[in-house]
Amino acid sequence: MTLAPGERLRKILAFTVGDATGDFDVAITATAGAYSDKVTRKLRVKPRGFSIEFAKGGLLGPNPAKANGATASYTIEIPADLV
C-alpha cells in the first residue's frame, strides 16, 4: 500500500496459514525515500479447533459413599490427523 505525505492509515490484514502449526515470523517492511524500517513479530499458529473442552456431569447415586461400586466413563476420539 502507498501513503501520501503526512497521511496515516490503519490496516487490518488477513492471513491464511493452511494446515501449518507452530511459531512463525511475520515481517512488515516500510520504505519512505532513503529511509526504511522492518518490524518482525512472532505468530503462534495453533491446530484447528484448539482449544476444545469437553465437560460431563451427573449423579452416580444419592449418596456417593454408598454408590455400591457404580462407575462412569466417557470416551472421546481424537482424529488421526490431529495426532
N, CA, C and O atoms as a CHARMM CRD file, in Angstrom:
* protein
*
  332
    1    1 MET  N      0.83700  -1.17500   0.00000 PROA 1      0.00000
    2    1 MET  CA     0.00000   0.00000   0.00000 PROA 1      0.00000
    3    1 MET  C      0.88100   1.23600   0.00000 PROA 1      0.00000
    4    1 MET  O      2.01400   1.19600   0.47900 PROA 1      0.00000
    5    2 THR  N      0.38200   2.29500  -0.51700 PROA 2      0.00000
    6    2 THR  CA     1.14200   3.53900  -0.61800 PROA 2      0.00000
    7    2 THR  C      0.38800   4.63700   0.12400 PROA 2      0.00000
    8    2 THR  O     -0.83300   4.75100   0.01600 PROA 2      0.00000
    9    3 LEU  N      1.13800   5.44700   0.88200 PROA 3      0.00000
   10    3 LEU  CA     0.55100   6.57400   1.61500 PROA 3      0.00000
   11    3 LEU  C      1.06800   7.88500   1.05800 PROA 3      0.00000
   12    3 LEU  O      2.21800   7.98200   0.63200 PROA 3      0.00000
   13    4 ALA  N      0.21500   8.88500   1.06500 PROA 4      0.00000
   14    4 ALA  CA     0.62900  10.23100   0.66200 PROA 4      0.00000
   15    4 ALA  C      1.40800  10.87300   1.80700 PROA 4      0.00000
   16    4 ALA  O      1.27000  10.44300   2.95200 PROA 4      0.00000
   17    5 PRO  N      2.23000  11.90100   1.52500 PROA 5      0.00000
   18    5 PRO  CA     2.96700  12.57800   2.60500 PROA 5      0.00000
   19    5 PRO  C      2.01200  13.06900   3.69200 PROA 5      0.00000
   20    5 PRO  O      0.99600  13.69800   3.39800 PROA 5      0.00000
   21    6 GLY  N      2.34700  12.77500   4.95200 PROA 6      0.00000
   22    6 GLY  CA     1.53800  13.19900   6.08800 PROA 6      0.00000
   23    6 GLY  C      0.31200  12.33500   6.34800 PROA 6      0.00000
   24    6 GLY  O     -0.39000  12.55200   7.33600 PROA 6      0.00000
   25    7 GLU  N      0.04200  11.37900   5.50200 PROA 7      0.00000
   26    7 GLU  CA    -1.13800  10.53200   5.66000 PROA 7      0.00000
   27    7 GLU  C     -0.88000   9.43800   6.69100 PROA 7      0.00000
   28    7 GLU  O      0.23400   8.92900   6.81500 PROA 7      0.00000
   29    8 ARG  N     -1.93900   9.08800   7.43100 PROA 8      0.00000
   30    8 ARG  CA    -1.87400   7.99600   8.39900 PROA 8      0.00000
   31    8 ARG  C     -2.91000   6.95600   8.00600 PROA 8      0.00000
   32    8 ARG  O     -3.97200   7.29100   7.48200 PROA 8      0.00000
   33    9 LEU  N     -2.59700   5.70300   8.26200 PROA 9      0.00000
   34    9 LEU  CA    -3.50500   4.63300   7.86800 PROA 9      0.00000
   35    9 LEU  C     -3.38600   3.47400   8.85000 PROA 9      0.00000
   36    9 LEU  O     -2.29200   3.09700   9.27000 PROA 9      0.00000
   37   10 ARG  N     -4.52700   2.93200   9.19500 PROA 10     0.00000
   38   10 ARG  CA    -4.55100   1.70100   9.98800 PROA 10     0.00000
   39   10 ARG  C     -5.17600   0.62900   9.10800 PROA 10     0.00000
   40   10 ARG  O     -6.25700   0.82300   8.55200 PROA 10     0.00000
   41   11 LYS  N     -4.49800  -0.48700   8.98600 PROA 11     0.00000
   42   11 LYS  CA    -4.94800  -1.53400   8.08200 PROA 11     0.00000
   43   11 LYS  C     -4.93800  -2.86300   8.82800 PROA 11     0.00000
   44   11 LYS  O     -3.94600  -3.20900   9.46800 PROA 11     0.00000
   45   12 ILE  N     -6.02400  -3.59900   8.74800 PROA 12     0.00000
   46   12 ILE  CA    -6.09000  -4.93300   9.32300 PROA 12     0.00000
   47   12 ILE  C     -5.87700  -5.92900   8.19200 PROA 12     0.00000
   48   12 ILE  O     -6.59600  -5.91600   7.19300 PROA 12     0.00000
   49   13 LEU  N     -4.88500  -6.78800   8.36100 PROA 13     0.00000
   50   13 LEU  CA    -4.52700  -7.74900   7.32000 PROA 13     0.00000
   51   13 LEU  C     -4.98000  -9.14400   7.71200 PROA 13     0.00000
   52   13 LEU  O     -4.86700  -9.53500   8.87400 PROA 13     0.00000
   53   14 ALA  N     -5.48200  -9.88000   6.76300 PROA 14     0.00000
   54   14 ALA  CA    -5.88600 -11.27300   6.98800 PROA 14     0.00000
   55   14 ALA  C     -4.78000 -12.20200   6.48900 PROA 14     0.00000
   56   14 ALA  O     -4.19700 -11.97500   5.42900 PROA 14     0.00000
   57   15 PHE  N     -4.50300 -13.23600   7.25700 PROA 15     0.00000
   58   15 PHE  CA    -3.50200 -14.22200   6.88600 PROA 15     0.00000
   59   15 PHE  C     -4.18100 -15.56600   6.70000 PROA 15     0.00000
   60   15 PHE  O     -5.10000 -15.91000   7.44400 PROA 15     0.00000
   61   16 THR  N     -3.73900 -16.31800   5.72200 PROA 16     0.00000
   62   16 THR  CA    -4.17400 -17.69800   5.54800 PROA 16     0.00000
   63   16 THR  C     -2.96600 -18.57900   5.80800 PROA 16     0.00000
   64   16 THR  O     -1.93200 -18.43500   5.15600 PROA 16     0.00000
   65   17 VAL  N     -3.09800 -19.48900   6.76100 PROA 17     0.00000
   66   17 VAL  CA    -1.94600 -20.31400   7.13000 PROA 17     0.00000
   67   17 VAL  C     -2.07800 -21.76700   6.69400 PROA 17     0.00000
   68   17 VAL  O     -1.12700 -22.53600   6.84100 PROA 17     0.00000
   69   18 GLY  N     -3.23100 -22.16400   6.16200 PROA 18     0.00000
   70   18 GLY  CA    -3.40200 -23.54900   5.72900 PROA 18     0.00000
   71   18 GLY  C     -3.32500 -24.50900   6.89500 PROA 18     0.00000
   72   18 GLY  O     -3.92100 -24.25700   7.94300 PROA 18     0.00000
   73   19 ASP  N     -2.60300 -25.60500   6.73500 PROA 19     0.00000
   74   19 ASP  CA    -2.50400 -26.62200   7.77900 PROA 19     0.00000
   75   19 ASP  C     -1.24500 -26.47900   8.62100 PROA 19     0.00000
   76   19 ASP  O     -0.92300 -27.37400   9.40300 PROA 19     0.00000
   77   20 ALA  N     -0.53700 -25.38300   8.47700 PROA 20     0.00000
   78   20 ALA  CA     0.69800 -25.18600   9.23600 PROA 20     0.00000
   79   20 ALA  C      0.38200 -24.89600  10.70300 PROA 20     0.00000
   80   20 ALA  O     -0.60100 -24.22000  11.00800 PROA 20     0.00000
   81   21 THR  N      1.21000 -25.40500  11.60200 PROA 21     0.00000
   82   21 THR  CA     1.13100 -25.08400  13.02500 PROA 21     0.00000
   83   21 THR  C      2.53100 -24.81000  13.52900 PROA 21     0.00000
   84   21 THR  O      3.50600 -25.31100  12.96900 PROA 21     0.00000
   85   22 GLY  N      2.63700 -24.01600  14.58700 PROA 22     0.00000
   86   22 GLY  CA     3.93600 -23.70200  15.16700 PROA 22     0.00000
   87   22 GLY  C      4.13200 -22.20200  15.28800 PROA 22     0.00000
   88   22 GLY  O      3.18600 -21.42600  15.15800 PROA 22     0.00000
   89   23 ASP  N      5.38000 -21.80100  15.54100 PROA 23     0.00000
   90   23 ASP  CA     5.74100 -20.38800  15.68000 PROA 23     0.00000
   91   23 ASP  C      6.38600 -19.89900  14.39500 PROA 23     0.00000
   92   23 ASP  O      7.29900 -20.53200  13.86500 PROA 23     0.00000
   93   24 PHE  N      5.90200 -18.76600  13.89600 PROA 24     0.00000
   94   24 PHE  CA     6.40800 -18.21300  12.64400 PROA 24     0.00000
   95   24 PHE  C      6.71000 -16.73600  12.81700 PROA 24     0.00000
   96   24 PHE  O      6.11100 -16.06300  13.65700 PROA 24     0.00000
   97   25 ASP  N      7.63900 -16.23700  12.02300 PROA 25     0.00000
   98   25 ASP  CA     7.94400 -14.80300  11.99800 PROA 25     0.00000
   99   25 ASP  C      7.07600 -14.12200  10.95400 PROA 25     0.00000
  100   25 ASP  O      6.95300 -14.60600   9.82900 PROA 25     0.00000
  101   26 VAL  N      6.47600 -13.00200  11.32600 PROA 26     0.00000
  102   26 VAL  CA     5.74900 -12.15200  10.39000 PROA 26     0.00000
  103   26 VAL  C      6.52500 -10.84900  10.32600 PROA 26     0.00000
  104   26 VAL  O      6.74200 -10.20300  11.35100 PROA 26     0.00000
  105   27 ALA  N      6.94400 -10.46200   9.13400 PROA 27     0.00000
  106   27 ALA  CA     7.75000  -9.25300   8.96800 PROA 27     0.00000
  107   27 ALA  C      7.00300  -8.24600   8.10400 PROA 27     0.00000
  108   27 ALA  O      6.42000  -8.59300   7.07700 PROA 27     0.00000
  109   28 ILE  N      7.03300  -7.00300   8.53900 PROA 28     0.00000
  110   28 ILE  CA     6.45500  -5.89600   7.77300 PROA 28     0.00000
  111   28 ILE  C      7.57900  -4.90500   7.50900 PROA 28     0.00000
  112   28 ILE  O      8.27400  -4.48200   8.43200 PROA 28     0.00000
  113   29 THR  N      7.75000  -4.53900   6.24700 PROA 29     0.00000
  114   29 THR  CA     8.79600  -3.61600   5.83800 PROA 29     0.00000
  115   29 THR  C      8.16100  -2.36500   5.25800 PROA 29     0.00000
  116   29 THR  O      7.21300  -2.43900   4.47700 PROA 29     0.00000
  117   30 ALA  N      8.69600  -1.21500   5.65100 PROA 30     0.00000
  118   30 ALA  CA     8.19300   0.05800   5.12800 PROA 30     0.00000
  119   30 ALA  C      9.37500   0.87700   4.61700 PROA 30     0.00000
  120   30 ALA  O     10.46000   0.85100   5.19800 PROA 30     0.00000
  121   31 THR  N      9.15100   1.60100   3.52700 PROA 31     0.00000
  122   31 THR  CA    10.18600   2.49400   2.99500 PROA 31     0.00000
  123   31 THR  C      9.57000   3.84500   2.68300 PROA 31     0.00000
  124   31 THR  O      8.40700   3.94800   2.29300 PROA 31     0.00000
  125   32 ALA  N     10.38300   4.87700   2.86500 PROA 32     0.00000
  126   32 ALA  CA     9.98500   6.25000   2.53900 PROA 32     0.00000
  127   32 ALA  C     11.23300   6.96300   2.06300 PROA 32     0.00000
  128   32 ALA  O     12.04700   7.42000   2.86500 PROA 32     0.00000
  129   33 GLY  N     11.37500   7.05300   0.76100 PROA 33     0.00000
  130   33 GLY  CA    12.58100   7.68300   0.21000 PROA 33     0.00000
  131   33 GLY  C     13.81400   6.88800   0.59400 PROA 33     0.00000
  132   33 GLY  O     13.91200   5.69400   0.31000 PROA 33     0.00000
  133   34 ALA  N     14.75800   7.56500   1.24700 PROA 34     0.00000
  134   34 ALA  CA    16.00200   6.91400   1.64700 PROA 34     0.00000
  135   34 ALA  C     15.86200   6.15100   2.96100 PROA 34     0.00000
  136   34 ALA  O     16.81100   5.49300   3.38800 PROA 34     0.00000
  137   35 TYR  N     14.70500   6.22300   3.60900 PROA 35     0.00000
  138   35 TYR  CA    14.50300   5.59000   4.91100 PROA 35     0.00000
  139   35 TYR  C     13.71800   4.28700   4.76200 PROA 35     0.00000
  140   35 TYR  O     12.88700   4.13500   3.86700 PROA 35     0.00000
  141   36 SER  N     14.00700   3.36600   5.65700 PROA 36     0.00000
  142   36 SER  CA    13.25100   2.12200   5.66700 PROA 36     0.00000
  143   36 SER  C     13.22900   1.56800   7.08400 PROA 36     0.00000
  144   36 SER  O     14.06800   1.91200   7.91600 PROA 36     0.00000
  145   37 ASP  N     12.27300   0.72300   7.33600 PROA 37     0.00000
  146   37 ASP  CA    12.15400   0.09200   8.64600 PROA 37     0.00000
  147   37 ASP  C     11.53100  -1.28800   8.44100 PROA 37     0.00000
  148   37 ASP  O     10.78100  -1.51400   7.49200 PROA 37     0.00000
  149   38 LYS  N     11.85800  -2.19400   9.34500 PROA 38     0.00000
  150   38 LYS  CA    11.31500  -3.54400   9.28100 PROA 38     0.00000
  151   38 LYS  C     10.95600  -3.96900  10.70200 PROA 38     0.00000
  152   38 LYS  O     11.76400  -3.83900  11.62200 PROA 38     0.00000
  153   39 VAL  N      9.74700  -4.47300  10.86900 PROA 39     0.00000
  154   39 VAL  CA     9.28400  -4.94800  12.16700 PROA 39     0.00000
  155   39 VAL  C      8.95900  -6.42500  12.01600 PROA 39     0.00000
  156   39 VAL  O      8.23800  -6.81900  11.09900 PROA 39     0.00000
  157   40 THR  N      9.49100  -7.24000  12.91500 PROA 40     0.00000
  158   40 THR  CA     9.24000  -8.68100  12.88900 PROA 40     0.00000
  159   40 THR  C      8.61100  -9.09100  14.21100 PROA 40     0.00000
  160   40 THR  O      9.08800  -8.71800  15.28300 PROA 40     0.00000
  161   41 ARG  N      7.54100  -9.85800  14.12400 PROA 41     0.00000
  162   41 ARG  CA     6.84600 -10.35500  15.31300 PROA 41     0.00000
  163   41 ARG  C      6.60900 -11.85300  15.15400 PROA 41     0.00000
  164   41 ARG  O      6.49600 -12.36000  14.03800 PROA 41     0.00000
  165   42 LYS  N      6.53800 -12.54900  16.27900 PROA 42     0.00000
  166   42 LYS  CA     6.23100 -13.97200  16.28100 PROA 42     0.00000
  167   42 LYS  C      4.72300 -14.15700  16.17300 PROA 42     0.00000
  168   42 LYS  O      3.94900 -13.41800  16.78200 PROA 42     0.00000
  169   43 LEU  N      4.32000 -15.14300  15.40000 PROA 43     0.00000
  170   43 LEU  CA     2.92700 -15.51400  15.26700 PROA 43     0.00000
  171   43 LEU  C      2.82200 -16.99400  15.60600 PROA 43     0.00000
  172   43 LEU  O      3.44200 -17.83100  14.95000 PROA 43     0.00000
  173   44 ARG  N      2.03900 -17.31600  16.62900 PROA 44     0.00000
  174   44 ARG  CA     1.85000 -18.72100  17.01800 PROA 44     0.00000
  175   44 ARG  C      0.55700 -19.21600  16.39500 PROA 44     0.00000
  176   44 ARG  O     -0.51200 -18.64800  16.61900 PROA 44     0.00000
  177   45 VAL  N      0.66700 -20.28300  15.60800 PROA 45     0.00000
  178   45 VAL  CA    -0.48900 -20.88000  14.94700 PROA 45     0.00000
  179   45 VAL  C     -0.81400 -22.18400  15.66400 PROA 45     0.00000
  180   45 VAL  O      0.02100 -23.08400  15.74900 PROA 45     0.00000
  181   46 LYS  N     -2.03300 -22.27200  16.17700 PROA 46     0.00000
  182   46 LYS  CA    -2.48900 -23.46000  16.89800 PROA 46     0.00000
  183   46 LYS  C     -3.20900 -24.39900  15.94000 PROA 46     0.00000
  184   46 LYS  O     -3.71700 -23.95500  14.91100 PROA 46     0.00000
  185   47 PRO  N     -3.26200 -25.69400  16.26300 PROA 47     0.00000
  186   47 PRO  CA    -4.01200 -26.62900  15.41900 PROA 47     0.00000
  187   47 PRO  C     -5.47800 -26.21900  15.32700 PROA 47     0.00000
  188   47 PRO  O     -6.01000 -25.58800  16.24000 PROA 47     0.00000
  189   48 ARG  N     -6.12200 -26.57700  14.23200 PROA 48     0.00000
  190   48 ARG  CA    -7.54300 -26.26900  14.06500 PROA 48     0.00000
  191   48 ARG  C     -8.33000 -26.82400  15.24100 PROA 48     0.00000
  192   48 ARG  O     -8.11100 -27.95000  15.68700 PROA 48     0.00000
  193   49 GLY  N     -9.25300 -26.00000  15.73200 PROA 49     0.00000
  194   49 GLY  CA   -10.09800 -26.44400  16.82700 PROA 49     0.00000
  195   49 GLY  C     -9.48600 -26.28200  18.20000 PROA 49     0.00000
  196   49 GLY  O    -10.13100 -26.62100  19.19300 PROA 49     0.00000
  197   50 PHE  N     -8.27400 -25.78000  18.29700 PROA 50     0.00000
  198   50 PHE  CA    -7.62700 -25.60400  19.59300 PROA 50     0.00000
  199   50 PHE  C     -8.23300 -24.40100  20.27800 PROA 50     0.00000
  200   50 PHE  O     -8.46200 -23.41900  19.57300 PROA 50     0.00000
  201   51 SER  N     -8.49300 -24.36200  21.44400 PROA 51     0.00000
  202   51 SER  CA    -8.59600 -25.48800  22.34800 PROA 51     0.00000
  203   51 SER  C    -10.05000 -25.91100  22.48700 PROA 51     0.00000
  204   51 SER  O    -10.96800 -25.10400  22.33700 PROA 51     0.00000
  205   52 ILE  N    -10.23700 -27.16900  22.77000 PROA 52     0.00000
  206   52 ILE  CA   -11.57800 -27.72600  22.90300 PROA 52     0.00000
  207   52 ILE  C    -11.70300 -28.29600  24.31300 PROA 52     0.00000
  208   52 ILE  O    -10.76800 -28.89800  24.84100 PROA 52     0.00000
  209   53 GLU  N    -12.84700 -28.10000  24.89400 PROA 53     0.00000
  210   53 GLU  CA   -13.08600 -28.63800  26.23300 PROA 53     0.00000
  211   53 GLU  C    -14.36900 -29.45200  26.22300 PROA 53     0.00000
  212   53 GLU  O    -15.39700 -29.01000  25.71000 PROA 53     0.00000
  213   54 PHE  N    -14.29500 -30.64000  26.79300 PROA 54     0.00000
  214   54 PHE  CA   -15.46800 -31.48200  26.96500 PROA 54     0.00000
  215   54 PHE  C    -15.74800 -31.55800  28.45600 PROA 54     0.00000
  216   54 PHE  O    -14.82900 -31.77500  29.24600 PROA 54     0.00000
  217   55 ALA  N    -16.97000 -31.38700  28.84300 PROA 55     0.00000
  218   55 ALA  CA   -17.33700 -31.47400  30.25600 PROA 55     0.00000
  219   55 ALA  C    -18.51500 -32.42500  30.40000 PROA 55     0.00000
  220   55 ALA  O    -19.43000 -32.42300  29.57700 PROA 55     0.00000
  221   56 LYS  N    -18.48700 -33.21700  31.42800 PROA 56     0.00000
  222   56 LYS  CA   -19.57500 -34.14200  31.73700 PROA 56     0.00000
  223   56 LYS  C    -19.88700 -34.00600  33.21500 PROA 56     0.00000
  224   56 LYS  O    -19.00700 -33.70900  34.02300 PROA 56     0.00000
  225   57 GLY  N    -21.11000 -34.21900  33.55200 PROA 57     0.00000
  226   57 GLY  CA   -21.51200 -34.17700  34.94700 PROA 57     0.00000
  227   57 GLY  C    -22.65400 -35.14800  35.16500 PROA 57     0.00000
  228   57 GLY  O    -23.26400 -35.62600  34.20900 PROA 57     0.00000
  229   58 GLY  N    -22.93600 -35.43200  36.39800 PROA 58     0.00000
  230   58 GLY  CA   -24.04800 -36.32800  36.68100 PROA 58     0.00000
  231   58 GLY  C    -24.00400 -36.81200  38.10400 PROA 58     0.00000
  232   58 GLY  O    -23.16800 -36.38200  38.89800 PROA 58     0.00000
  233   59 LEU  N    -24.88900 -37.68600  38.41300 PROA 59     0.00000
  234   59 LEU  CA   -25.02400 -38.22100  39.75400 PROA 59     0.00000
  235   59 LEU  C    -24.96700 -39.74300  39.67100 PROA 59     0.00000
  236   59 LEU  O    -25.73600 -40.35600  38.93200 PROA 59     0.00000
  237   60 LEU  N    -24.05400 -40.35200  40.43300 PROA 60     0.00000
  238   60 LEU  CA   -23.93900 -41.80400  40.44200 PROA 60     0.00000
  239   60 LEU  C    -24.93800 -42.43800  41.40000 PROA 60     0.00000
  240   60 LEU  O    -25.37600 -43.57100  41.19800 PROA 60     0.00000
  241   61 GLY  N    -25.27800 -41.72900  42.39500 PROA 61     0.00000
  242   61 GLY  CA   -26.23000 -42.24600  43.38500 PROA 61     0.00000
  243   61 GLY  C    -26.55300 -41.15200  44.37900 PROA 61     0.00000
  244   61 GLY  O    -25.86900 -40.12900  44.41600 PROA 61     0.00000
  245   62 PRO  N    -27.56300 -41.34600  45.16800 PROA 62     0.00000
  246   62 PRO  CA   -27.93800 -40.30700  46.11900 PROA 62     0.00000
  247   62 PRO  C    -26.89000 -40.08300  47.19400 PROA 62     0.00000
  248   62 PRO  O    -26.84700 -39.00300  47.78300 PROA 62     0.00000
  249   63 ASN  N    -26.04500 -41.06400  47.46800 PROA 63     0.00000
  250   63 ASN  CA   -25.00600 -40.92600  48.47900 PROA 63     0.00000
  251   63 ASN  C    -23.73500 -41.54300  47.90500 PROA 63     0.00000
  252   63 ASN  O    -23.61700 -42.76800  47.86300 PROA 63     0.00000
  253   64 PRO  N    -22.76600 -40.71100  47.45500 PROA 64     0.00000
  254   64 PRO  CA   -21.55200 -41.25100  46.82400 PROA 64     0.00000
  255   64 PRO  C    -20.83100 -42.27700  47.67300 PROA 64     0.00000
  256   64 PRO  O    -20.19600 -43.18500  47.13600 PROA 64     0.00000
  257   65 ALA  N    -20.91700 -42.14900  49.00400 PROA 65     0.00000
  258   65 ALA  CA   -20.24400 -43.11800  49.87500 PROA 65     0.00000
  259   65 ALA  C    -20.90800 -44.48600  49.78400 PROA 65     0.00000
  260   65 ALA  O    -20.28300 -45.49500  50.11100 PROA 65     0.00000
  261   66 LYS  N    -22.15400 -44.53800  49.34800 PROA 66     0.00000
  262   66 LYS  CA   -22.88900 -45.80900  49.24600 PROA 66     0.00000
  263   66 LYS  C    -23.26700 -46.09100  47.78800 PROA 66     0.00000
  264   66 LYS  O    -24.34600 -46.62300  47.53000 PROA 66     0.00000
  265   67 ALA  N    -22.40900 -45.74800  46.84600 PROA 67     0.00000
  266   67 ALA  CA   -22.72000 -45.89100  45.42200 PROA 67     0.00000
  267   67 ALA  C    -22.65100 -47.33900  44.94800 PROA 67     0.00000
  268   67 ALA  O    -22.93000 -47.62200  43.78300 PROA 67     0.00000
  269   68 ASN  N    -22.28000 -48.26100  45.84100 PROA 68     0.00000
  270   68 ASN  CA   -22.23000 -49.69500  45.51400 PROA 68     0.00000
  271   68 ASN  C    -21.36800 -49.98600  44.29000 PROA 68     0.00000
  272   68 ASN  O    -21.74200 -50.80000  43.44600 PROA 68     0.00000
  273   69 GLY  N    -20.22500 -49.33000  44.19000 PROA 69     0.00000
  274   69 GLY  CA   -19.28500 -49.59700  43.11000 PROA 69     0.00000
  275   69 GLY  C    -19.68400 -49.02000  41.76100 PROA 69     0.00000
  276   69 GLY  O    -19.10000 -49.39100  40.74300 PROA 69     0.00000
  277   70 ALA  N    -20.66800 -48.11700  41.72600 PROA 70     0.00000
  278   70 ALA  CA   -21.09100 -47.51500  40.46200 PROA 70     0.00000
  279   70 ALA  C    -19.93700 -46.71600  39.86700 PROA 70     0.00000
  280   70 ALA  O    -19.20600 -46.03100  40.58200 PROA 70     0.00000
  281   71 THR  N    -19.78800 -46.81200  38.56900 PROA 71     0.00000
  282   71 THR  CA   -18.73800 -46.05500  37.87200 PROA 71     0.00000
  283   71 THR  C    -19.34100 -45.32400  36.68100 PROA 71     0.00000
  284   71 THR  O    -20.45400 -45.61300  36.24100 PROA 71     0.00000
  285   72 ALA  N    -18.58700 -44.38900  36.18700 PROA 72     0.00000
  286   72 ALA  CA   -18.98700 -43.66300  34.98300 PROA 72     0.00000
  287   72 ALA  C    -17.78300 -43.59400  34.05900 PROA 72     0.00000
  288   72 ALA  O    -16.64500 -43.52000  34.52400 PROA 72     0.00000
  289   73 SER  N    -18.02400 -43.61800  32.75700 PROA 73     0.00000
  290   73 SER  CA   -16.92700 -43.48900  31.80000 PROA 73     0.00000
  291   73 SER  C    -17.41300 -42.70300  30.59400 PROA 73     0.00000
  292   73 SER  O    -18.60700 -42.66100  30.29700 PROA 73     0.00000
  293   74 TYR  N    -16.46800 -42.08400  29.90800 PROA 74     0.00000
  294   74 TYR  CA   -16.77700 -41.30800  28.71800 PROA 74     0.00000
  295   74 TYR  C    -15.59500 -41.44900  27.78400 PROA 74     0.00000
  296   74 TYR  O    -14.45300 -41.26500  28.20500 PROA 74     0.00000
  297   75 THR  N    -15.84000 -41.76900  26.54000 PROA 75     0.00000
  298   75 THR  CA   -14.77700 -41.95400  25.55600 PROA 75     0.00000
  299   75 THR  C    -14.83100 -40.84300  24.52000 PROA 75     0.00000
  300   75 THR  O    -15.89400 -40.51900  23.99200 PROA 75     0.00000
  301   76 ILE  N    -13.65400 -40.25800  24.23100 PROA 76     0.00000
  302   76 ILE  CA   -13.56300 -39.28200  23.14600 PROA 76     0.00000
  303   76 ILE  C    -12.60300 -39.83200  22.10600 PROA 76     0.00000
  304   76 ILE  O    -11.64100 -40.52000  22.44600 PROA 76     0.00000
  305   77 GLU  N    -12.85600 -39.53800  20.86600 PROA 77     0.00000
  306   77 GLU  CA   -11.98400 -39.97300  19.78400 PROA 77     0.00000
  307   77 GLU  C    -11.25400 -38.77100  19.22300 PROA 77     0.00000
  308   77 GLU  O    -11.87700 -37.77300  18.86100 PROA 77     0.00000
  309   78 ILE  N     -9.93300 -38.86300  19.14800 PROA 78     0.00000
  310   78 ILE  CA    -9.12000 -37.80500  18.56900 PROA 78     0.00000
  311   78 ILE  C     -8.79700 -38.20300  17.13700 PROA 78     0.00000
  312   78 ILE  O     -8.18000 -39.24500  16.91700 PROA 78     0.00000
  313   79 PRO  N     -9.20000 -37.39700  16.15700 PROA 79     0.00000
  314   79 PRO  CA    -8.92900 -37.75900  14.76600 PROA 79     0.00000
  315   79 PRO  C     -7.43300 -37.94500  14.51400 PROA 79     0.00000
  316   79 PRO  O     -6.60900 -37.21400  15.06300 PROA 79     0.00000
  317   80 ALA  N     -7.09100 -38.91900  13.68700 PROA 80     0.00000
  318   80 ALA  CA    -5.69100 -39.23900  13.41300 PROA 80     0.00000
  319   80 ALA  C     -4.92300 -38.05800  12.84100 PROA 80     0.00000
  320   80 ALA  O     -3.71700 -37.95100  13.06500 PROA 80     0.00000
  321   81 ASP  N     -5.59300 -37.16100  12.10300 PROA 81     0.00000
  322   81 ASP  CA    -4.86300 -36.03500  11.50900 PROA 81     0.00000
  323   81 ASP  C     -4.49000 -34.97200  12.53800 PROA 81     0.00000
  324   81 ASP  O     -3.79500 -34.01700  12.19000 PROA 81     0.00000
  325   82 LEU  N     -4.92500 -35.10100  13.78800 PROA 82     0.00000
  326   82 LEU  CA    -4.54600 -34.15800  14.84300 PROA 82     0.00000
  327   82 LEU  C     -3.42800 -34.67500  15.71400 PROA 82     0.00000
  328   82 LEU  O     -2.89700 -33.93400  16.54200 PROA 82     0.00000
  329   83 VAL  N     -3.05700 -35.93300  15.54700 PROA 83     0.00000
  330   83 VAL  CA    -2.03700 -36.54500  16.40400 PROA 83     0.00000
  331   83 VAL  C     -0.68000 -36.30200  15.80700 PROA 83     0.00000
  332   83 VAL  O      0.32700 -36.73300  16.36900 PROA 83     0.00000
